[in-house]
């Protein structure tokens, strides 16, 4: 590992603590200190391999665009303790990945797999399903209004609406959507006692990884059966594209096929759910901003981008240095491990004035929530369209919204967002 500036132990402990992500403000404060005093520095934390922590927007963007020097595949792309890394390597016969999806691939493999489904997520194709998405959005708002003036927006609306959209695209029957939601929450919320598989408050790294492996096994079993069905009975859905896809003239191997299904099924809805709940959270605590957006729908695209920035559902990714390099005046060696802190980049004062303030009129809004470069989020156009349609329907039919209790974020260092959002509302 390269030598360089080191992060103070208290700040290093904060950025790996799920409780800090749930509390949010301690995490924002820690990142603000790092951006100011040690924007690229080494974290040496008991139980973890040393890793660089990258907190400035410009540095994160530069690394994200350089997919030759900074790789996804050689090591886990999600921060994990040494014991968890060792357990996965043992379980997966040396691979660092429980799941191998687009996220865990580098060129030349990555672009080949990405091209299989890319067209499905482009604006031209999304126009063909826009009416169906609006039907789903209307039904979601109907359900909310039928609750009599109060709901948990995160649970009752934000989690279910994008789930239904992406499951229809994928070809998962509506009756299986609760299972997909449960498994997704277990996968991304493995550190949260309200979301993980056993509801345990404390687990060792090995215990948590074992439980996550069980969730992955459930996903694999479900999608293996779906792939077999689609090969025998092809349909016009994403499941068929993956099941019958060819890479270099051969069918997609089972490991990669299972990972493809899982990333579409999980990231395809959970991150949009988080941003949707984040937008409503902001509007519920700012009646003036709610009134402005309701009166002027040209502000809606800005509201969506600001919600995606302010919430930052994908909170970090790890990268591995392929060749000796220098970033931000810090030298790194081949094999070094680094953490791209997207929350910090999205709250960088040099790019976003008053970053903790939610501002639907913020312009420009160069957030990095979707990543950049070859690994930019495949579903970004779908996410924006889903949010736009839902908030058009919500703003048409709501007269006011306010918090009816204390919202809570998930206790997760990887993918997170509001897990409860109690709302009181009046119909228009």
VEXMARNU-234076 format. One record per residue (C-alpha): x, y, z; residue in one letter. Coordinates in nm, 4 decimals. Layout:
N
<kegu <X, Y, Z>, "A">;
...
//
This chain:
428
<kegu <0.0000, 0.0000, 0.0000>, "X">;
<kegu <0.1244, 0.3487, -0.0814>, "X">;
<kegu <0.2242, 0.5862, 0.1963>, "X">;
<kegu <0.0435, 0.9166, 0.2278>, "X">;
<kegu <-0.1749, 1.1379, 0.4438>, "X">;
<kegu <-0.3834, 0.9439, 0.6935>, "X">;
<kegu <-0.7384, 0.9971, 0.8145>, "X">;
<kegu <-0.7799, 1.0579, 1.1885>, "X">;
<kegu <-0.9178, 0.7427, 1.3566>, "X">;
<kegu <-1.2475, 0.9053, 1.4604>, "X">;
<kegu <-1.3276, 1.0169, 1.1057>, "X">;
<kegu <-1.2200, 0.6821, 0.9608>, "X">;
<kegu <-1.4521, 0.5042, 1.2037>, "X">;
<kegu <-1.7424, 0.7297, 1.1032>, "X">;
<kegu <-1.7245, 0.6580, 0.7312>, "X">;
<kegu <-1.7493, 0.2795, 0.7878>, "X">;
<kegu <-2.0193, 0.2988, 1.0557>, "X">;
<kegu <-2.3730, 0.2113, 0.9350>, "X">;
<kegu <-2.5162, 0.4107, 1.2277>, "X">;
<kegu <-2.3535, 0.7260, 1.0911>, "X">;
<kegu <-2.5254, 0.6722, 0.7556>, "X">;
<kegu <-2.8568, 0.6343, 0.9341>, "X">;
<kegu <-2.7989, 0.9483, 1.1408>, "X">;
<kegu <-2.6670, 1.1299, 0.8288>, "X">;
<kegu <-2.5501, 1.4580, 0.9850>, "X">;
<kegu <-2.2426, 1.3061, 1.1570>, "X">;
<kegu <-2.1457, 1.1579, 0.8222>, "X">;
<kegu <-2.1886, 1.4896, 0.6375>, "X">;
<kegu <-1.9785, 1.6611, 0.9028>, "X">;
<kegu <-1.7039, 1.3997, 0.8735>, "X">;
<kegu <-1.6942, 1.4330, 0.4951>, "X">;
<kegu <-1.6847, 1.8128, 0.5157>, "X">;
<kegu <-1.3800, 1.7886, 0.7426>, "X">;
<kegu <-1.2072, 1.5464, 0.5062>, "X">;
<kegu <-1.2740, 1.7597, 0.1979>, "X">;
<kegu <-1.1240, 2.0555, 0.3794>, "X">;
<kegu <-0.8288, 1.8896, 0.5512>, "X">;
<kegu <-0.7526, 1.5571, 0.3770>, "X">;
<kegu <-0.9488, 1.5172, 0.0513>, "X">;
<kegu <-0.7534, 1.2052, -0.0452>, "X">;
<kegu <-0.6174, 1.0178, 0.2526>, "X">;
<kegu <-0.5500, 0.6688, 0.3798>, "X">;
<kegu <-0.7937, 0.4952, 0.6141>, "X">;
<kegu <-0.6316, 0.2430, 0.8456>, "X">;
<kegu <-0.9145, 0.0783, 1.0379>, "X">;
<kegu <-0.8855, -0.2382, 1.2482>, "X">;
<kegu <-1.0411, -0.5286, 1.0599>, "X">;
<kegu <-1.0148, -0.3648, 0.7156>, "X">;
<kegu <-0.7461, -0.3539, 0.4499>, "X">;
<kegu <-0.6034, -0.0014, 0.4225>, "X">;
<kegu <-0.7817, 0.2013, 0.1560>, "X">;
<kegu <-0.7742, 0.5512, 0.0125>, "X">;
<kegu <-1.0768, 0.7693, 0.0831>, "X">;
<kegu <-1.1626, 1.0095, -0.2016>, "X">;
<kegu <-1.4015, 1.2870, -0.0999>, "X">;
<kegu <-1.3822, 1.5743, -0.3523>, "X">;
<kegu <-1.6215, 1.5926, -0.6460>, "X">;
<kegu <-1.3452, 1.6612, -0.9005>, "X">;
<kegu <-1.1296, 1.3681, -0.7899>, "X">;
<kegu <-1.4222, 1.1251, -0.7816>, "X">;
<kegu <-1.5260, 1.2348, -1.1301>, "X">;
<kegu <-1.1721, 1.1980, -1.2670>, "X">;
<kegu <-1.1352, 0.8468, -1.1257>, "X">;
<kegu <-1.4814, 0.7444, -1.2458>, "X">;
<kegu <-1.3963, 0.8412, -1.6031>, "X">;
<kegu <-1.0613, 0.6595, -1.6047>, "X">;
<kegu <-1.1717, 0.2984, -1.6365>, "X">;
<kegu <-0.8255, 0.1853, -1.7441>, "X">;
<kegu <-0.6334, 0.2985, -1.4372>, "X">;
<kegu <-0.9109, 0.2319, -1.1838>, "X">;
<kegu <-1.0726, -0.1101, -1.2069>, "X">;
<kegu <-1.3884, -0.2726, -1.0710>, "X">;
<kegu <-1.3087, -0.6412, -1.0966>, "X">;
<kegu <-0.9870, -0.7264, -0.9077>, "X">;
<kegu <-1.1406, -0.6741, -0.5620>, "X">;
<kegu <-1.4838, -0.6236, -0.4110>, "X">;
<kegu <-1.6521, -0.3028, -0.5270>, "X">;
<kegu <-1.8290, -0.2669, -0.1903>, "X">;
<kegu <-1.6343, -0.1864, 0.1243>, "X">;
<kegu <-1.6020, -0.5002, 0.3357>, "X">;
<kegu <-1.3954, -0.6116, 0.6355>, "X">;
<kegu <-1.1076, -0.8533, 0.5805>, "X">;
<kegu <-1.3013, -1.1453, 0.7326>, "X">;
<kegu <-1.5905, -1.0842, 0.4923>, "X">;
<kegu <-1.3520, -1.0699, 0.1959>, "X">;
<kegu <-1.1925, -1.3973, 0.3054>, "X">;
<kegu <-1.5291, -1.5671, 0.3485>, "X">;
<kegu <-1.6472, -1.4625, 0.0012>, "X">;
<kegu <-1.3200, -1.5763, -0.1584>, "X">;
<kegu <-1.3566, -1.9152, 0.0119>, "X">;
<kegu <-1.7235, -1.9487, -0.0824>, "X">;
<kegu <-1.6715, -1.8371, -0.4428>, "X">;
<kegu <-1.3524, -2.0354, -0.5135>, "X">;
<kegu <-1.1268, -1.7337, -0.5131>, "X">;
<kegu <-1.3606, -1.4742, -0.6646>, "X">;
<kegu <-1.4046, -1.1579, -0.4560>, "X">;
<kegu <-1.7673, -1.1240, -0.5695>, "X">;
<kegu <-2.0825, -1.2913, -0.4357>, "X">;
<kegu <-2.2533, -1.1481, -0.7437>, "X">;
<kegu <-2.0890, -1.0799, -1.0774>, "X">;
<kegu <-2.2855, -0.8162, -1.2657>, "X">;
<kegu <-2.2059, -0.5157, -1.4821>, "X">;
<kegu <-2.0817, -0.3445, -1.1657>, "X">;
<kegu <-1.8098, -0.6068, -1.1140>, "X">;
<kegu <-1.6843, -0.6098, -1.4742>, "X">;
<kegu <-1.4136, -0.4208, -1.6621>, "X">;
<kegu <-1.3423, -0.3886, -2.0344>, "X">;
<kegu <-1.3477, -0.5751, -2.2643>, "X">;
<kegu <-1.6045, -0.7879, -2.0794>, "X">;
<kegu <-1.8157, -0.5016, -1.9441>, "X">;
<kegu <-1.9210, -0.3315, -2.2724>, "X">;
<kegu <-2.0219, -0.6654, -2.4242>, "X">;
<kegu <-2.2616, -0.7362, -2.1384>, "X">;
<kegu <-2.3862, -0.3790, -2.1184>, "X">;
<kegu <-2.4837, -0.3769, -2.4866>, "X">;
<kegu <-2.7218, -0.6705, -2.4329>, "X">;
<kegu <-2.9824, -0.4598, -2.2518>, "X">;
<kegu <-2.8716, -0.1030, -2.3174>, "X">;
<kegu <-3.1413, -0.0278, -2.5749>, "X">;
<kegu <-3.4155, -0.1215, -2.3274>, "X">;
<kegu <-3.3143, 0.1684, -2.1047>, "X">;
<kegu <-3.2723, 0.4328, -2.3739>, "X">;
<kegu <-3.5282, 0.7162, -2.4127>, "X">;
<kegu <-3.6584, 0.5831, -2.7462>, "X">;
<kegu <-3.7693, 0.2547, -2.5899>, "X">;
<kegu <-3.8909, 0.4179, -2.2704>, "X">;
<kegu <-4.1356, 0.6276, -2.4742>, "X">;
<kegu <-4.3105, 0.3068, -2.5739>, "X">;
<kegu <-4.3804, 0.2180, -2.2104>, "X">;
<kegu <-4.4443, 0.5700, -2.0763>, "X">;
<kegu <-4.8224, 0.5241, -2.0790>, "X">;
<kegu <-4.7899, 0.2042, -1.8791>, "X">;
<kegu <-4.5630, 0.3756, -1.6261>, "X">;
<kegu <-4.8232, 0.6510, -1.5867>, "X">;
<kegu <-5.0914, 0.3916, -1.5218>, "X">;
<kegu <-4.8758, 0.2439, -1.2456>, "X">;
<kegu <-4.8106, 0.5930, -1.1046>, "X">;
<kegu <-5.1817, 0.6770, -1.0991>, "X">;
<kegu <-5.2562, 0.3540, -0.9146>, "X">;
<kegu <-4.9838, 0.4350, -0.6627>, "X">;
<kegu <-5.1347, 0.7772, -0.5945>, "X">;
<kegu <-5.4836, 0.6237, -0.5714>, "X">;
<kegu <-5.3534, 0.3884, -0.3042>, "X">;
<kegu <-5.1922, 0.6741, -0.1135>, "X">;
<kegu <-5.5035, 0.8916, -0.1182>, "X">;
<kegu <-5.7157, 0.5990, -0.0036>, "X">;
<kegu <-5.5150, 0.5859, 0.3196>, "X">;
<kegu <-5.7121, 0.8747, 0.4621>, "X">;
<kegu <-5.4591, 1.1524, 0.4952>, "X">;
<kegu <-5.1603, 0.9713, 0.6457>, "X">;
<kegu <-4.9102, 0.7180, 0.5146>, "X">;
<kegu <-4.5530, 0.6026, 0.5353>, "X">;
<kegu <-4.4521, 0.7338, 0.1959>, "X">;
<kegu <-4.1224, 0.5407, 0.1859>, "X">;
<kegu <-4.2946, 0.2093, 0.2513>, "X">;
<kegu <-4.6356, 0.2594, 0.0897>, "X">;
<kegu <-4.5462, 0.4501, -0.2274>, "X">;
<kegu <-4.1754, 0.5064, -0.2935>, "X">;
<kegu <-4.0722, 0.1441, -0.2466>, "X">;
<kegu <-4.3599, -0.0134, -0.4409>, "X">;
<kegu <-4.3960, 0.2104, -0.7470>, "X">;
<kegu <-4.0470, 0.1711, -0.9036>, "X">;
<kegu <-4.0507, -0.1943, -0.8032>, "X">;
<kegu <-4.3644, -0.2551, -1.0084>, "X">;
<kegu <-4.2234, -0.0672, -1.3082>, "X">;
<kegu <-3.8938, -0.2561, -1.3278>, "X">;
<kegu <-4.0539, -0.5941, -1.2554>, "X">;
<kegu <-4.2860, -0.5442, -1.5509>, "X">;
<kegu <-3.9848, -0.4631, -1.7693>, "X">;
<kegu <-3.7985, -0.7657, -1.6421>, "X">;
<kegu <-4.0993, -0.9971, -1.6664>, "X">;
<kegu <-4.1423, -1.0857, -1.2982>, "X">;
<kegu <-4.5109, -1.1525, -1.2153>, "X">;
<kegu <-4.6769, -0.9061, -0.9786>, "X">;
<kegu <-4.7384, -1.1845, -0.7275>, "X">;
<kegu <-4.3611, -1.2186, -0.6812>, "X">;
<kegu <-4.2944, -0.8482, -0.6244>, "X">;
<kegu <-4.3095, -0.8768, -0.2423>, "X">;
<kegu <-4.0378, -1.1425, -0.2597>, "X">;
<kegu <-3.8214, -0.9205, -0.4815>, "X">;
<kegu <-3.8651, -0.6283, -0.2414>, "X">;
<kegu <-3.7797, -0.8463, 0.0591>, "X">;
<kegu <-3.4648, -0.9878, -0.1015>, "X">;
<kegu <-3.3526, -0.6452, -0.2230>, "X">;
<kegu <-3.3878, -0.4941, 0.1222>, "X">;
<kegu <-3.1954, -0.7851, 0.2691>, "X">;
<kegu <-2.9183, -0.7444, 0.0112>, "X">;
<kegu <-2.8743, -0.3689, 0.0427>, "X">;
<kegu <-2.9864, -0.3379, 0.4050>, "X">;
<kegu <-2.7739, -0.6141, 0.5514>, "X">;
<kegu <-2.6358, -0.3787, 0.8158>, "X">;
<kegu <-2.9756, -0.2433, 0.9215>, "X">;
<kegu <-3.1672, -0.4290, 1.1959>, "X">;
<kegu <-3.4992, -0.3251, 1.0376>, "X">;
<kegu <-3.4046, -0.4636, 0.6969>, "X">;
<kegu <-3.1565, -0.7482, 0.7267>, "X">;
<kegu <-3.2607, -1.1107, 0.6953>, "X">;
<kegu <-3.2459, -1.2006, 1.0650>, "X">;
<kegu <-3.3289, -0.8552, 1.2093>, "X">;
<kegu <-3.0100, -0.8854, 1.4153>, "X">;
<kegu <-2.8825, -0.5651, 1.5737>, "X">;
<kegu <-2.5212, -0.6767, 1.5806>, "X">;
<kegu <-2.3418, -0.9357, 1.3679>, "X">;
<kegu <-1.9826, -1.0231, 1.2995>, "X">;
<kegu <-1.8526, -0.9567, 0.9475>, "X">;
<kegu <-1.8581, -1.3288, 0.8724>, "X">;
<kegu <-2.2138, -1.3714, 1.0041>, "X">;
<kegu <-2.3381, -1.0772, 0.7978>, "X">;
<kegu <-2.1695, -1.2100, 0.4851>, "X">;
<kegu <-2.3129, -1.5586, 0.5367>, "X">;
<kegu <-2.6617, -1.4136, 0.5625>, "X">;
<kegu <-2.6058, -1.2037, 0.2518>, "X">;
<kegu <-2.4869, -1.5144, 0.0679>, "X">;
<kegu <-2.8175, -1.6809, 0.1553>, "X">;
<kegu <-3.0046, -1.3887, 0.0020>, "X">;
<kegu <-2.7922, -1.4089, -0.3118>, "X">;
<kegu <-2.8623, -1.7829, -0.3306>, "X">;
<kegu <-3.2367, -1.7120, -0.3170>, "X">;
<kegu <-3.2035, -1.4596, -0.5995>, "X">;
<kegu <-2.9980, -1.7080, -0.8028>, "X">;
<kegu <-3.2513, -1.9874, -0.7581>, "X">;
<kegu <-3.5409, -1.7635, -0.8580>, "X">;
<kegu <-3.3724, -1.6257, -1.1686>, "X">;
<kegu <-3.2279, -1.9604, -1.2757>, "X">;
<kegu <-3.5837, -2.0915, -1.2951>, "X">;
<kegu <-3.6912, -1.7793, -1.4847>, "X">;
<kegu <-3.4034, -1.8159, -1.7325>, "X">;
<kegu <-3.4965, -2.1783, -1.8015>, "X">;
<kegu <-3.8562, -2.0746, -1.8629>, "X">;
<kegu <-3.7587, -1.7934, -2.1024>, "X">;
<kegu <-3.5317, -2.0189, -2.3055>, "X">;
<kegu <-3.8238, -2.2569, -2.3494>, "X">;
<kegu <-4.0900, -1.9855, -2.3810>, "X">;
<kegu <-3.9363, -1.6563, -2.5028>, "X">;
<kegu <-4.1266, -1.3321, -2.4360>, "X">;
<kegu <-4.0849, -0.9624, -2.5080>, "X">;
<kegu <-3.9116, -0.8859, -2.1795>, "X">;
<kegu <-3.5677, -0.8277, -2.0320>, "X">;
<kegu <-3.5632, -1.1726, -1.8758>, "X">;
<kegu <-3.5694, -1.3251, -2.2249>, "X">;
<kegu <-3.2905, -1.0961, -2.3489>, "X">;
<kegu <-3.0654, -1.2118, -2.0647>, "X">;
<kegu <-3.1675, -1.5772, -2.0862>, "X">;
<kegu <-3.0993, -1.5982, -2.4594>, "X">;
<kegu <-2.8108, -1.3512, -2.4756>, "X">;
<kegu <-2.4809, -1.4477, -2.6364>, "X">;
<kegu <-2.1339, -1.3217, -2.5492>, "X">;
<kegu <-1.8548, -1.4007, -2.7953>, "X">;
<kegu <-2.0807, -1.6568, -2.9609>, "X">;
<kegu <-2.1645, -1.8471, -2.6429>, "X">;
<kegu <-2.4555, -1.8312, -2.3965>, "X">;
<kegu <-2.4042, -1.6198, -2.0856>, "X">;
<kegu <-2.2535, -1.8380, -1.8083>, "X">;
<kegu <-2.4774, -1.9075, -1.5077>, "X">;
<kegu <-2.2733, -1.6901, -1.2668>, "X">;
<kegu <-2.2884, -1.3852, -1.4930>, "X">;
<kegu <-2.6510, -1.4516, -1.5901>, "X">;
<kegu <-2.7590, -1.4622, -1.2251>, "X">;
<kegu <-2.5679, -1.1410, -1.1566>, "X">;
<kegu <-2.7300, -0.9661, -1.4528>, "X">;
<kegu <-3.0789, -1.0541, -1.3326>, "X">;
<kegu <-2.9969, -0.9501, -0.9779>, "X">;
<kegu <-2.8536, -0.6088, -1.0637>, "X">;
<kegu <-3.1530, -0.5230, -1.2835>, "X">;
<kegu <-3.4008, -0.6482, -1.0224>, "X">;
<kegu <-3.2397, -0.4675, -0.7277>, "X">;
<kegu <-3.0657, -0.1521, -0.8459>, "X">;
<kegu <-3.3438, -0.1117, -1.1006>, "X">;
<kegu <-3.5874, -0.0045, -0.8321>, "X">;
<kegu <-3.4229, 0.0461, -0.4903>, "X">;
<kegu <-3.2204, 0.3538, -0.5808>, "X">;
<kegu <-3.5190, 0.5198, -0.7487>, "X">;
<kegu <-3.7284, 0.4402, -0.4421>, "X">;
<kegu <-3.4739, 0.6198, -0.2251>, "X">;
<kegu <-3.4601, 0.9320, -0.4440>, "X">;
<kegu <-3.8400, 0.9431, -0.4698>, "X">;
<kegu <-3.8740, 0.9314, -0.0921>, "X">;
<kegu <-3.5970, 1.1897, -0.0598>, "X">;
<kegu <-3.7838, 1.4323, -0.2841>, "X">;
<kegu <-4.1043, 1.3955, -0.0837>, "X">;
<kegu <-3.9140, 1.4314, 0.2445>, "X">;
<kegu <-3.7723, 1.7631, 0.1259>, "X">;
<kegu <-4.1101, 1.8924, 0.0051>, "X">;
<kegu <-4.2866, 1.7832, 0.3238>, "X">;
<kegu <-4.0571, 1.9932, 0.5384>, "X">;
<kegu <-4.0657, 2.2952, 0.3061>, "X">;
<kegu <-4.4255, 2.4008, 0.2230>, "X">;
<kegu <-4.3041, 2.7006, 0.0237>, "X">;
<kegu <-4.0968, 2.4811, -0.2081>, "X">;
<kegu <-4.3882, 2.2354, -0.2436>, "X">;
<kegu <-4.6143, 2.5238, -0.3480>, "X">;
<kegu <-4.3590, 2.6510, -0.6001>, "X">;
<kegu <-4.3171, 2.3158, -0.7725>, "X">;
<kegu <-4.6918, 2.2511, -0.7691>, "X">;
<kegu <-4.7527, 2.5880, -0.9362>, "X">;
<kegu <-4.4641, 2.5687, -1.1831>, "X">;
<kegu <-4.4023, 2.2262, -1.3350>, "X">;
<kegu <-4.0964, 2.3515, -1.5209>, "X">;
<kegu <-3.9250, 2.3109, -1.1821>, "X">;
<kegu <-3.9926, 1.9368, -1.1827>, "X">;
<kegu <-3.6706, 1.8302, -1.3628>, "X">;
<kegu <-3.4731, 2.0369, -1.1130>, "X">;
<kegu <-3.6606, 1.8783, -0.8237>, "X">;
<kegu <-3.5711, 1.5329, -0.9536>, "X">;
<kegu <-3.2002, 1.6074, -1.0012>, "X">;
<kegu <-3.1812, 1.7718, -0.6592>, "X">;
<kegu <-3.3515, 1.4740, -0.4943>, "X">;
<kegu <-3.1029, 1.2371, -0.6566>, "X">;
<kegu <-2.8123, 1.4543, -0.5356>, "X">;
<kegu <-2.9501, 1.5258, -0.1880>, "X">;
<kegu <-3.0370, 1.1604, -0.1224>, "X">;
<kegu <-2.7385, 0.9938, -0.2994>, "X">;
<kegu <-2.8756, 0.6360, -0.2907>, "X">;
<kegu <-2.5496, 0.4695, -0.4039>, "X">;
<kegu <-2.3221, 0.5962, -0.1306>, "X">;
<kegu <-1.9855, 0.4567, -0.2359>, "X">;
<kegu <-1.8031, 0.2236, -0.4695>, "X">;
<kegu <-1.4548, 0.0807, -0.4363>, "X">;
<kegu <-1.1925, 0.0773, -0.7111>, "X">;
<kegu <-0.8553, -0.0952, -0.7489>, "X">;
<kegu <-0.5556, 0.0888, -0.8959>, "X">;
<kegu <-0.4239, -0.0897, -1.2064>, "X">;
<kegu <-0.0993, 0.1071, -1.2495>, "X">;
<kegu <0.1000, 0.3566, -1.0459>, "X">;
<kegu <-0.0670, 0.6948, -1.0707>, "X">;
<kegu <-0.1303, 1.0266, -0.8997>, "X">;
<kegu <-0.4622, 1.1852, -0.8047>, "X">;
<kegu <-0.5019, 1.5194, -0.6314>, "X">;
<kegu <-0.1300, 1.5351, -0.5585>, "X">;
<kegu <-0.1321, 1.1911, -0.3892>, "X">;
<kegu <0.0692, 0.9026, -0.5342>, "X">;
<kegu <-0.0974, 0.5610, -0.5556>, "X">;
<kegu <0.0544, 0.2240, -0.6360>, "X">;
<kegu <-0.0819, -0.0576, -0.8490>, "X">;
<kegu <-0.3016, -0.2757, -0.6288>, "X">;
<kegu <-0.4106, 0.0055, -0.3975>, "X">;
<kegu <-0.7765, 0.0039, -0.2967>, "X">;
<kegu <-0.9816, 0.3239, -0.2865>, "X">;
<kegu <-1.3286, 0.4382, -0.1853>, "X">;
<kegu <-1.5255, 0.6814, -0.4017>, "X">;
<kegu <-1.7449, 0.8675, -0.1525>, "X">;
<kegu <-2.0385, 0.9830, -0.3636>, "X">;
<kegu <-2.2176, 1.1453, -0.0708>, "X">;
<kegu <-1.9159, 1.3640, -0.0097>, "X">;
<kegu <-1.8849, 1.4519, -0.3779>, "X">;
<kegu <-2.2519, 1.5487, -0.3918>, "X">;
<kegu <-2.2087, 1.7739, -0.0883>, "X">;
<kegu <-1.8854, 1.9369, -0.2069>, "X">;
<kegu <-1.9148, 2.3102, -0.1325>, "X">;
<kegu <-1.6935, 2.4007, -0.4278>, "X">;
<kegu <-1.9569, 2.2574, -0.6642>, "X">;
<kegu <-2.2825, 2.2900, -0.4694>, "X">;
<kegu <-2.3292, 2.6114, -0.2677>, "X">;
<kegu <-2.5057, 2.5374, 0.0617>, "X">;
<kegu <-2.5003, 2.1662, -0.0177>, "X">;
<kegu <-2.7163, 2.0587, 0.2764>, "X">;
<kegu <-3.0026, 2.2785, 0.1567>, "X">;
<kegu <-3.2516, 2.1131, -0.0799>, "X">;
<kegu <-3.3090, 2.3498, -0.3721>, "X">;
<kegu <-3.5268, 2.2434, -0.6645>, "X">;
<kegu <-3.3969, 2.5443, -0.8610>, "X">;
<kegu <-3.0306, 2.4479, -0.8201>, "X">;
<kegu <-2.8537, 2.4993, -1.1519>, "X">;
<kegu <-2.6232, 2.3661, -1.2649>, "X">;
<kegu <-2.6589, 2.0444, -1.0701>, "X">;
<kegu <-2.3595, 1.8299, -1.1629>, "X">;
<kegu <-2.4283, 1.5538, -0.9133>, "X">;
<kegu <-2.2450, 1.2239, -0.9430>, "X">;
<kegu <-2.5185, 0.9935, -0.8145>, "X">;
<kegu <-2.5311, 0.8061, -1.1457>, "X">;
<kegu <-2.1551, 0.7722, -1.1677>, "X">;
<kegu <-1.9633, 0.8610, -1.4814>, "X">;
<kegu <-1.7607, 0.6959, -1.7535>, "X">;
<kegu <-1.8182, 0.3400, -1.8712>, "X">;
<kegu <-2.0004, 0.2460, -1.5513>, "X">;
<kegu <-2.2529, 0.5285, -1.5559>, "X">;
<kegu <-2.5881, 0.3942, -1.4352>, "X">;
<kegu <-2.7647, 0.2016, -1.7108>, "X">;
<kegu <-3.1083, 0.2969, -1.5766>, "X">;
<kegu <-3.0646, 0.6727, -1.5295>, "X">;
<kegu <-3.3197, 0.7654, -1.7984>, "X">;
<kegu <-3.5748, 0.5253, -1.6522>, "X">;
<kegu <-3.5210, 0.6615, -1.3010>, "X">;
<kegu <-3.5766, 1.0208, -1.4140>, "X">;
<kegu <-3.8858, 0.9280, -1.6149>, "X">;
<kegu <-4.0408, 0.7325, -1.3276>, "X">;
<kegu <-3.9890, 1.0190, -1.0840>, "X">;
<kegu <-4.1197, 1.2778, -1.3303>, "X">;
<kegu <-4.4395, 1.0862, -1.3970>, "X">;
<kegu <-4.5064, 1.0071, -1.0314>, "X">;
<kegu <-4.4588, 1.3661, -0.9162>, "X">;
<kegu <-4.6776, 1.4965, -1.1976>, "X">;
<kegu <-4.9536, 1.2748, -1.0629>, "X">;
<kegu <-4.8807, 1.3598, -0.6989>, "X">;
<kegu <-4.8691, 1.7357, -0.7535>, "X">;
<kegu <-5.1971, 1.7243, -0.9460>, "X">;
<kegu <-5.3751, 1.5468, -0.6631>, "X">;
<kegu <-5.2175, 1.6776, -0.3434>, "X">;
<kegu <-5.2962, 2.0122, -0.1863>, "X">;
<kegu <-5.0373, 1.9882, 0.0919>, "X">;
<kegu <-4.7936, 1.7499, 0.2601>, "X">;
<kegu <-4.6163, 1.7618, 0.5935>, "X">;
<kegu <-4.4166, 1.5286, 0.8122>, "X">;
<kegu <-4.6264, 1.3221, 1.0526>, "X">;
<kegu <-4.3261, 1.1856, 1.2433>, "X">;
<kegu <-3.9510, 1.1548, 1.2273>, "X">;
<kegu <-3.8191, 1.0079, 0.9001>, "X">;
<kegu <-3.5403, 0.7525, 0.9246>, "X">;
<kegu <-3.2640, 0.6596, 0.6829>, "X">;
<kegu <-3.1379, 0.3046, 0.6485>, "X">;
<kegu <-2.8252, 0.2087, 0.8374>, "X">;
<kegu <-2.6204, 0.1028, 0.5371>, "X">;
<kegu <-2.2799, 0.2095, 0.4091>, "X">;
<kegu <-2.3471, 0.1011, 0.0478>, "X">;
<kegu <-2.6995, 0.1692, -0.0838>, "X">;
<kegu <-2.9240, 0.3768, 0.1392>, "X">;
<kegu <-3.2016, 0.6302, 0.1711>, "X">;
<kegu <-3.5220, 0.6904, 0.3650>, "X">;
<kegu <-3.6648, 0.3695, 0.5094>, "X">;
<kegu <-3.9565, 0.5403, 0.6881>, "X">;
<kegu <-4.1230, 0.8679, 0.5898>, "X">;
<kegu <-4.4431, 0.9363, 0.7893>, "X">;
<kegu <-4.6562, 1.1881, 0.5999>, "X">;
<kegu <-4.9762, 1.3801, 0.6625>, "X">;
<kegu <-5.1414, 1.5113, 0.3455>, "X">;
<kegu <-5.4516, 1.6721, 0.2024>, "X">;
<kegu <-5.5966, 1.5809, -0.1331>, "X">;
<kegu <-5.6488, 1.8577, -0.3858>, "X">;
//
